[in-house]
Amino acid sequence: MEPIYVGKRKLAKLVDYHPDSLKYIKRKSWVEGIHFIRPNKTTVRYHLKNCLDWFVKNNHSDSK
């Protein structure tokens, strides 16, 4: 099955976070190629399953 990649706004809506909070998490905790990819210099796409797994693992599913 192909991985599903979503944009920052879609992921933020799914996890009920502000999009800027995701940018902070991306810089501090997520690994390029695992949690996100850069199809070009200005676009970031988030690996939906890996990011959701990270939220569950780090107990961020019910806090902001």
Sequence and secondary structure as in RCSB ss.txt:
>XXXX:A:sequence
MEPIYVGKRKLAKLVDYHPDSLKYIKRKSWVEGIHFIRPNKTTVRYHLKNCLDWFVKNNHSDSK
>XXXX:A:secstr
    EE HHHHHHHHT  HHHHHHHHHHT  BTTTEE SSSS  EEEHHHHHHHHHHTT TT  
